Amino acid sequence: MNITLKDKVAMVGGATSGIGEAIALQLAACGASIVLIARNENKLKTTLAKLDTGQGQQHRYLVVDFADFGRAQHVIAGFFERNYVDILVNNTNGPAAGTVKEKTIADYQQAFDLLFQYAVSTTMAALHNMSKQRFGRIINVSSLTVKEPQDTLVLSNTMRTALVSWSKSLSREVATSGVTVNTVLTGYFDTDRLHKLMELQAEQLNIPVQAVREKRINAIPMKRLGRPEEYAYLVAFLASDYAAYQTGTAIQLDGGLTTGLF
């Protein structure tokens, strides 16, 4: 099976590091032209220089701070006034860790804008042309906390669950237009985000970071963290013609970590 995305345009959020960067690199390697999105322009330029151009791809970037929803929405809307994408990967940085009692209403609003509002707004902007051309792939980068909430990630638990539910409804509404909507439920991947969470947990428990890392790895049946490129392989498949019948799903990618059947 040879996945080709030649002549497709993919917009990838959080594309300067970790899972987002791996996705951008893989989609470009499959032939897609990439629109990178992140807040740090220098890092965007660095990632842009890494993207494959061997199939005539034309890559670009947008400077967007996901934490500033009003400004982010303005930049994205401006882009779609004159441009389109075939593939949209909704991926943003996660909100700060914390428990229910530690978070305020303002924290919930900020997380809502970051993880739900931004994805919904960008998806709706991209949908018009996708439906018109009868091809589109919407892929949400989410978390296993949708299925197994973590007490210290209450904002992520809540907002990511809302987005998965909304995406399921959307997938049914656009199913006859050639547009698919799928979500990947992310396990433990070797990224800066995970390392920061482990550092925070180590500080709270007053134990070495290495002890936290080992505990997480030992909980995974495969006994290792996922590699970002492994995540990107799944996204490339979901973005391709081979996944034309795959929609409305929330796919676990966790090395067997989740214990539930559903």
Secondary structure as GFF3:
##gff-version 3
##sequence-region A 1 262
A	DSSP	beta_strand	9	13	.	.	.	ID=ss1
A	DSSP	alpha_helix	18	29	.	.	.	ID=ss2
A	DSSP	beta_strand	33	38	.	.	.	ID=ss3
A	DSSP	alpha_helix	41	50	.	.	.	ID=ss4
A	DSSP	beta_strand	60	63	.	.	.	ID=ss5
A	DSSP	alpha_helix	69	82	.	.	.	ID=ss6
A	DSSP	beta_strand	87	90	.	.	.	ID=ss7
A	DSSP	three_ten_helix	100	102	.	.	.	ID=ss8
A	DSSP	alpha_helix	105	111	.	.	.	ID=ss9
A	DSSP	pi_helix	112	117	.	.	.	ID=ss10
A	DSSP	alpha_helix	118	133	.	.	.	ID=ss11
A	DSSP	beta_strand	136	143	.	.	.	ID=ss12
A	DSSP	three_ten_helix	144	146	.	.	.	ID=ss13
A	DSSP	alpha_helix	154	173	.	.	.	ID=ss14
A	DSSP	three_ten_helix	175	177	.	.	.	ID=ss15
A	DSSP	beta_strand	179	186	.	.	.	ID=ss16
A	DSSP	alpha_helix	192	205	.	.	.	ID=ss17
A	DSSP	alpha_helix	209	219	.	.	.	ID=ss18
A	DSSP	alpha_helix	228	239	.	.	.	ID=ss19
A	DSSP	three_ten_helix	241	243	.	.	.	ID=ss20
A	DSSP	beta_strand	250	253	.	.	.	ID=ss21
###
